[in-house]
Each structure stands twice: as C-alpha cells, then as structure tokens.
C-alpha cells in the first residue's frame, strides 16, 4: 500500500496590474517562480519553435528599422558602455548581438 502524499494547496498568484511599478514587479517575481505560474495555469510553455526558427531566418534579410526601449539601472548602462568599448563596437551593436544570441538559443531550445 502506497503512503498518502500530503497535498498542500497553494494560493493562486495575483498578477501585478498593468500599471505596476518596477518594485511591485520585482517583488512579485521574487515571490513566484516560473514553475509555480505554470502549475497555476497563469503561464504556459510553448513547445512549438517552428515560428521562432522561421523568424530568426527572416531576421538576417531585414534592415534594423524597429526600436525597443528598456529602462536599466545607471550602473548597468555604464557597464554595457565599457563592454562595448572593450569590443570596439557601438553600445546598440553589442546589445543587438546579445539579443540575437539569446533569440537563437531560445529558438533552438537551449
């Protein structure tokens, strides 16, 4: 006879609102990990990578015409500037290299 497993109910995570501050978002993700959110049905894993691979292939034939703005701490910006200078590239080029590398890893599932 199998021993009974103790079932503990977790409260469903309350998502931060659309106008949540960075502090609220930070606190939320400090308290919740991705597996909790998947278990609660708030997030899901998309196993279909075909569209990502197609988009990555299309990327190489397109000019850089779209812009994305993000906010980062001043220290992080200074560090990125120093790393770019060390590699003798523009900051935007270094960030683009990092983004493309991350997209490639996501598309192949590593």
N, C-alpha and C positions, 0 to 999 in steps of 0.2 A: 504494500500500500504506500502510495506516494504521500510524503508530508505536505500539508497545506501550505501554500505560499501566502504570505501576508500581503494583502492588497492595500496599497496606500493610494488614496485619491489626491491628486494634485489639483490645486485651483487653476482654472483656466487663466492664462496670462491675459492681462488687459493691455492692449496695444496702446502706445502713445498716440495722441491725436496728431492731425496733420500739421498743427502749429506748435508741435513740441519743441522745446529748446534743446540745444546740444547736451545740456546737463541731464535733461529728462531722458533723452535717447541713450546717453552713456549709462545712466543708472539702470534703465530697462535691460540693456544688453549685458550689464554686469550681473543682473539677477537671473537672466534667462539664457540658456544655451540653445543652439540650433536644434539639437535633438528633442528638447522639450517642446519647441514650437512645432516641429514635425509631428511629434506624438499627439499634440493637441489639435492638429489639423489646421494650424494657422499658416504654416509654410509647407511646401511640398518639394520633393526632388523631381526635377525634370530629366528623365533618363534619355530623352531624345536629343542627341547632339548634332543631328544632321544639319539643321538650320544654322547652328553655330559654325560648323565647318564650312558651309557654303558662304556664309557672311564673311568669314575670315579670308576665303579665297577671293571674294569680291573686293575686299579692302585694298588689296595690292594694286588694283587698277583704278582707284579713285583718288582724286586730289583731296587735300586737307581743307575742307570748306566749312565744317561744323565746329562749334566751340562748346566746351563744357567748363563751367566754373565750379571750383570747390573751395571751401574755406579750410585752412590748416593753421596750426599754431605757427607763430613767427619763427620759432626755433627750427621747426621742420622746413620752413621755406629757406632759411639760411643754409641748412644742411644740404638741401637739394641744390641750391645755387653753388655751393662748394663742390659737391659731387660732379655737377655738370662742368664746372671749370676744370676739375681734375681730368675729366674725359674730353675736354676741349670741344664741347657741344653746347648749344643753347639749352636753357632750362626746359623750354617746351619740347625740344627734341628728346631730351633724356626722359621726360615724363611720358611722351608718346612711345618711346622704346619700352618703358616699363609696362604701360597699358597693353601694348601689343603682345608682349611676352606673357602677361597674365591672361589675356584673351586666348592665346594659343594653348596655354596649359589647361584652361577651362574647357576649350573645345575638344581637346583630346582626352579629357577626364583624368588629369594627373594632379 
